[in-house]
Amino acid sequence: MPKLSEMLPSKYIKQTDITAPALVTIKSVELTDVSPNNSGEMKWVCEFKELAKPMVLNSTNIKRIAKAHGDDSDMWTGKQMVIYVDEDVEFGGEIVGGLRLRAPKAAKQPAPEDDL
């Protein structure tokens, strides 16, 4: 039997599409009508090079990208983030889980060797 997510496909990334944290590269960020019947529900949508479906951005994720890569969204293209499922996301007073973005952890620089 198919899973609910297979029976009701979405053109946008959902929690069930992300099984582990993944490093993604921003391809574009555009204001898009995300309503099923094109009624004009405009939201910011981010496409990633590594994923087939785009992600609808909420204010938290927009702020996280801006914190990592600056206030000018034109400069976000080509920048990387980590997409993951945060089980503690709340909506309408309920803990429902949701998708989050975070800056990738910086690679540790080797400690400089002492000159002897």
C-alpha positions in Angstrom: 0.0 0.0 0.0 1.2 3.5 -0.8 2.1 6.0 2.0 0.0 9.1 2.4 2.9 11.2 1.0 2.8 9.1 -2.1 -1.0 9.4 -2.4 -0.9 13.2 -2.0 2.2 14.4 -3.8 3.4 17.9 -3.4 5.5 20.1 -5.7 7.3 21.5 -2.7 9.6 19.7 -0.3 7.9 18.3 2.8 9.3 16.8 6.0 8.9 13.3 4.7 11.2 14.1 1.7 14.2 14.8 4.0 15.4 11.6 5.7 18.7 13.0 7.0 20.4 16.4 7.1 21.7 17.4 3.7 24.1 20.0 2.4 22.3 22.0 -0.3 23.3 24.8 -2.7 20.9 27.6 -3.3 20.0 27.8 -7.0 17.4 30.6 -6.8 15.0 32.4 -4.5 11.8 33.7 -6.0 8.4 35.0 -4.9 5.9 32.4 -6.1 2.2 31.7 -6.0 2.1 28.6 -3.8 -1.7 28.1 -3.7 -3.1 25.0 -5.3 -5.5 27.0 -7.5 -3.3 30.0 -8.2 -5.3 32.3 -6.0 -2.4 34.5 -5.3 -0.9 33.2 -2.1 2.6 34.5 -2.6 5.5 33.1 -0.7 9.3 33.0 -1.1 10.4 29.7 -2.6 14.0 28.5 -2.7 15.3 26.0 -5.3 18.4 23.9 -4.5 20.7 22.3 -7.0 20.7 19.0 -5.2 16.9 18.6 -4.8 14.2 18.0 -7.3 11.5 20.1 -5.5 11.8 23.6 -4.2 11.2 24.7 -0.5 8.6 27.2 0.6 10.5 29.5 3.0 9.0 30.7 6.2 10.3 33.7 8.1 12.5 31.6 10.3 14.3 30.0 7.4 14.6 33.3 5.5 16.3 34.8 8.6 18.6 31.9 8.9 19.8 32.2 5.3 20.3 36.0 5.8 22.3 35.4 9.0 24.5 33.0 7.2 24.9 34.8 3.9 23.9 38.4 4.3 20.8 40.5 3.9 20.9 40.8 0.1 19.1 37.7 -1.3 20.6 38.3 -4.7 23.9 37.2 -3.2 22.5 33.8 -1.9 22.8 32.0 -5.2 25.6 29.5 -5.0 25.7 29.6 -1.2 25.2 26.4 0.9 22.9 25.6 3.7 22.0 22.4 5.6 18.4 21.3 5.3 17.0 19.1 8.1 13.9 18.1 10.0 13.4 19.8 13.3 10.9 17.7 15.4 10.3 20.7 17.8 8.8 23.1 15.3 5.4 24.4 16.6 2.4 25.5 14.6 -0.9 26.6 16.1 0.2 25.7 19.6 1.0 22.1 18.5 4.4 20.5 18.0 4.3 19.3 14.4 7.9 19.3 13.3 9.1 21.1 10.2 11.9 21.8 7.8 14.7 24.0 8.9 17.8 25.5 7.3 21.1 26.2 9.1 24.5 27.3 8.0 27.0 24.5 7.4 29.5 24.0 10.2 32.8 25.5 9.2 35.6 23.1 8.6 38.1 23.1 11.4 41.3 24.8 10.6 44.5 22.9 11.6 46.3 24.4 14.6 49.4 26.3 13.5 52.6 24.5 14.3 55.0 26.2 16.7 58.2 27.3 15.0 61.1 25.6 16.8 
